[in-house]
């Protein structure tokens, strides 16, 4: 039996497990997840109003249910055991830890209340246990820095009428926070030109259909060029004016230079390509400029990811997903990449009589570390679905304690 541990249960980790099951008939795969629940970016990164994108979790759930796969939720490498303790138990260990840290702009005022990275903001409104509500209120103007799909997601969630959020899995508390903000303007700002945006055209076009908001192009002369996104942006500029209580303003060729405060955030300062300074009013600023992975015990990232050769970090240690390549691509990108890494593992790794999951369970029981197995996750899942309201498909538990309480006593394993 070849024993493989995957640290992380997001798209990269689950796709990798799927491929390994096919390529290595005698593989036993243990998936370790620091939270009590699986699916990572699918659960906590995909926009809550785009449930069709989250549907891939059904595939991942089937992977975790397989006989040769064991789920160890609520187990964190670095907290409950070290990487150098895990590796002797397995023939291969794979880092599928993603890129959970927001990149920083490193400009004045970045740490003041009202300035938040998109990972933290999106995690909060997706009910991640580490999430915290923005330390601001009475948001009339929001500035979103970045010209990618995350910026579009953040703008859409801020701009939607409450009725347009029906069917999402936003919690009542978070919906109430959004509803309480008197937002009149949202500014989406990119430091490059309109032709360099990374917007998905379908999601960009959705902003033009919102009930209480309309897109506005600050300088239509910046829209020269070809491409689906540019065509949509020109459509916004040429559309007949309609009166809405909220505008979504697109700005290009502006580089952020400072967050301006009067105790709390007042504005964001930008420099144009001509050297002029512009200030956009803001009580909330969300930076959508990318993500970085964090260290796993003694394995330190470089330039935001783990150094690797085609997915191999060193003997017996591999990496996949954003931790391998950086925060790029879509969810299906992980499937193709995971297949390549799985093939490499299948070619290089042989059984060495290691204890695998049996050894892991022994360490956790000895240290009285409780873990949630697959059946425990299914109980949490059922409890969240049972809590759903008529307008929302699920009400997530937002704390680790709530998740552990929802797992039955026989499934939260401890020594």
Secondary structure by P-SEA (a helix, b strand, c coil): cbbbbbccccaaaaaaaaaaaaacccbbbbbbbccccccccccccccccccccccaaaaaaaaaacccccccccccccccccaaaaaaaccbbbccccccbbbbcccccccccccccaaaaaaaaaccccccccccccccbbbbccccaaaaaaaaaacccccccccccccaaaaaaaaaccccbbbbbbccccccccccaaaaaaaaacccbbbbcccccccccccaaaaaaaaaaacccccccccbbbbccbbbccccccccccbbbbbcccbbbbbbbbcbbbbcccbbbbbcccccccccccccccccccccbbbccccccccccccaaaaaaaaaaaaaaaaccccccccaaaaaaaaaaaacbbbbcaaaaaaaaaaaaaaccccccccccccaaaaaaaccccccccc
